[in-house]
Amino acid sequence: MACSPVISAAPKPRSPEKIYASTCGYCHGQHVAPVIRGRALPPEAVVQFVRTGPAAMPAFRQTEISDAELKGLAQWINASKADPREHEQ
């Protein structure tokens, strides 16, 4: 009896809102790190910051936030409006 190989699909990318809420929002806008929503940050800068972790920010690997998720997150942050519930340091 021959076994057929199991093909697993790549996990569906998480939404930018979900990534922000579970990862970024923990520090940004909660008196820990600068507010980033509503500032029209260039997506390229967001990608660079996430991958390199400037200053006290940790760097996030592709295993933590995929390239596809990061691209969507960077565009979402760029287009986001300020959230009045978030606060500066």
C-alpha positions in Angstrom: 0.0 0.0 0.0 1.5 3.3 -1.1 1.2 6.4 1.0 0.5 9.7 -0.7 2.4 12.7 0.5 0.6 15.2 2.7 0.6 18.7 1.3 0.1 21.4 3.8 -1.0 24.8 2.8 0.8 27.8 4.1 -1.1 29.5 6.9 -3.4 32.3 5.9 -1.7 35.7 6.6 -3.1 37.5 9.6 -4.8 40.8 9.1 -2.9 44.0 9.8 -5.4 44.9 12.5 -4.8 41.6 14.3 -1.0 41.9 14.0 -1.1 45.5 15.3 -3.4 44.6 18.2 -1.4 41.5 19.3 2.1 42.7 18.6 2.6 46.4 17.9 -0.2 47.9 20.0 1.3 46.4 23.2 3.9 49.1 23.2 3.0 51.7 20.6 0.4 54.1 22.0 0.5 52.7 25.5 3.0 55.1 27.1 5.9 52.7 26.2 6.7 53.6 22.6 5.8 56.4 20.2 2.3 56.4 18.6 2.6 55.3 15.0 -0.9 55.4 13.8 -2.1 58.6 12.1 1.4 59.6 11.1 1.5 58.5 7.5 4.8 56.6 8.1 6.3 55.4 4.8 5.7 51.6 4.4 9.4 51.1 3.6 10.3 52.7 7.0 7.9 50.5 8.9 9.4 47.4 7.2 12.9 48.5 8.1 12.0 49.2 11.7 10.2 45.9 12.1 13.0 43.8 10.7 15.9 45.7 12.4 14.4 46.8 15.7 15.8 50.4 16.2 16.6 51.6 19.7 14.7 49.6 22.3 12.3 48.0 19.8 12.9 44.3 19.2 13.4 43.1 15.6 10.8 40.7 14.3 11.9 37.7 12.2 10.0 36.3 9.2 8.9 33.4 11.4 7.1 35.9 13.6 5.7 38.3 11.0 5.8 37.0 7.4 6.9 39.2 4.6 3.3 39.2 3.2 2.0 40.1 6.6 4.6 42.9 7.1 3.8 44.4 3.7 0.1 44.6 4.6 0.9 45.9 8.1 3.2 48.6 6.8 0.6 49.8 4.3 -2.1 49.7 7.0 0.0 51.8 9.4 0.7 54.3 6.6 -3.0 54.7 5.8 -4.2 54.5 9.4 -5.9 57.3 11.3 -4.9 58.3 14.8 -6.6 56.4 17.5 -7.7 58.8 20.3 -7.3 55.9 22.8 -3.6 55.7 22.2 -1.1 57.9 24.1 2.4 59.2 23.6 5.3 58.3 26.0 
